[in-house]
Amino acid sequence: MPNMDPKKTAMPVQEPNVRNKNFNEVALGYTYEQAVNEAKRCLNCKNKPCQSACPVAIDIPSFIERVANEDMEGAYKIISESSSLPAVCGRVCPQENQCEGKCVRGIKGEPVGIGRLERFVADYHREHSTAKAEVPESNDHKVAVIGSGPSGLTAAGDLAKLGYKVTVFEALHLAGGVLVYGIPEFRLPKSIVQKEIDNLKDLGVDIETNMVIGKVITIDELFDMGYEAVYVGSGAGLPRFMGIPGESLNGVYSANEFLTRINLMKSYREDSKTPIQHGKNVAVVGGGNVAMDAARSAKRLGAENVYIVYRRGMEELPARKEEVEHAEEEGIIFKTLTNPIEVLGDENGKVKGMKCVEMELGEPDESGRRRPVVKPNSEFVLDIDTMIMSIGTSPNPLIRSTTPGLETNKHGCIVTNGDDGLTTREGVFAGGDAVTGAATVILAMGAGKHAAKAIDEYIKNK
């Protein structure tokens, strides 16, 4: 019998006043019974509108039907045909704007919990299956992938399944890209990321860490080593700042540095060799998912007051609704329609406050959102000792500056000819944040899938 409940099966979570003091995962995941119950809400639409909104084109109704019939391994097989990182996607994808946004059940109620079911299936497989992926027969062709984030890992996995010998070159000492340095443990446990990477290694993918392409080795040298194509999925890790006075004071971080030191270097631990400042009053400037991650991390470090400072209103926040709700539950204070104009310091060069102005929304700008304008005579000082800038990132210039013939735009993003990711340099493909600027994990994965297909056709034609 179908489940016609208009609401999703609730996801068990840690209590807010417990979880805001630890880095354990907030959402606890469905039980077996909850997953089967939620799967039965799916109408199994023939035209599959949810699948059309999935950047990696997972056959969503089919995998959910398997869950409803309690065939969890069958469900996993369907998902893994399209996605190399199902346990990751089930946790961090903005399903509300993609697959769930197209779900028919969402017309008169809440959509099916597609992301929650994907997470359950991936976790069930990880916990119950002992089978390893079979290494495909080699086609004797080599491809290099730069960056081990979601885009690079997806491209590597798809190419490995086609028989290519794939080597992933990662600049840091640990593979995973933004999945390990950017997204906190309480949203995405690193053990889960590592398991997904291990699955790719089982397919025959090699991963070389501490390899800064453009410094240790260049793209030209990769071709000299016998690689027939190169995929650049190096992300957008260069932080942006506002350019206001006081940004060089002690206690001002980029969100990138703040989260990397917490997630990758575990700087919150008492025995850390690279400790991070535990501020009492912390302001995070920005309104995206990264800003929510930074604010919630600061709260877990023991901050008494953590502010999200955003120049537009609550309705305009670009972060996922769920992340905003979790932040509010955990005690994060939202100071919207507020913009910093100066960071104030004490005689020792440490942050002691932030001068701000109030904003109001005017006419829509080129993005369609109402443009924030300064409210007259609204200046005030926010008492803080730590400031975290989360206003976006751009690609690191190292690859473009060491690769002749590789065209980039004014934002430093690599120029491609469309979905296939072909750049202006022969045999070099690119995708994800290195092309679009900072975006979502699933869009980066979609770019990796398209590029893998294009690389396969390129090498075959060559």
Phi, psi and omega in degrees: 000134178292152178264110184262019175301128182289346182250150175297153169294125185296144178268123176297138180221161172294149175296140184307316183281357172264311186290334181285006176241006178218166181256016177287158184300134182291304181279132186265352177087157178289149164281170178304312182295320179295321180295314180297319180297316180292322180299329181286354174281343182289134180272357180053052183303138182291326182274355172049060180298330180295321181294325181294339181261005180265120182300338178250008171058045174294139176283082190296310180301325182291318181290324179292323177300322178296320179297316179300328179269008177062033174253078188291322179291325175296322178295317180296320180299319179295315180297314186290346174293334182247333186236130176274349186225057186296323180293331177286309183300321181298340182260323191242355180289144175279070186302329183298334179261359184234249187303311182292334178293340180256358184294131181298326180296341180283352182291318182243013179188211178267144179293165174298142180283070186298314180297320180295323179289322177298316177300314181300314182298314180297318180292321179298317179297315181299323185276339187242338184265139176249358182288143176253152180296142177279134178285121181296158177295134184290143174257007176065028176239145183245137177229137176258138177240127180259115180104131181249031173280191184300324180290312180296318180295322179294313178300317181297316180296315181293321179291322179297321179295337178271001176099005180282147171274109187248132172241126177260128179254117183245132183290325182274178183276355182224136181284154177132343178057222183299338180294332179255327183264338188256322186264124185295157179304325184288347173255326183215096180302136184291336176296328179288319177299316181297322178295320178296321178292321177299323178299322178291322177297325177297334177281352180106005179286129175265140178235120179253115180267172182056034181243095180273101182290129186106345178234303177288319181207151181257168176297321177302319180290331175297318177296321178297335180276000175104001175286131185269343176208154179231131175251124180261107176235050189276002174073193180227086187255009181267113185287153176253150176235168185277337183080025180265159179301142175092002182290347179266005181291155176290121183115000174258124179238155161277153177299327179300310180295313183303311182288323179298317181292328178282309188284315187267323186257356178053045185289352179281345180288147182295331181266014183294140176278346178231067185297152179246153182294130175262086183288151176272324179232109190241133174247129175249118183267117182136167184225014181269185180300323180295322177297318178298318180299316181294316181296315182291328176292317179300321178298320180290340176280355176108009180298140178282319180230126176236124183249135165266115181255114187223135189281347174254190183267178181300324182293335183266358181303127181281349180293156176301143180303318181298320181292322177295315180298317178297320179296315179299317180298328184274001175097012176289136182262126181262114174253083180275170185052042181222139180223130178285145177236347178195142172261128183262141182236161176267188184291346179262008178078021179255151180297134176230356179177172180222119178279127185231165170233150175279150182239162170221154186271128179257221181285155178298144176266193184296340179275352181094350178271150180294132185285129177283134177233152185290133176279127184300142175054043185244014185293139176207167181246130176262127182281108180220163172236357179217137179230132181239120182270121180227064184246020176118168179221167177222164181295145175295137185283357188299314183292314182294331182280347181244011181235096179302139176086000180266109184277139175232162179267186185294342179267001181085006179276143180290135180273129176236170183266014179134209187299332184282350174077010180290128180267186179281357179254128181307126176079001180252125178243158181209156179191176181075207186296337178295339180255317186266346195083177186303124179217207185263161178302314186290327176293323176296320178296319178300320178296321178297321179295312181299317182293322179300317178296317181293323178295319178300315179293321180299312182292321177298316179291327181292000000 
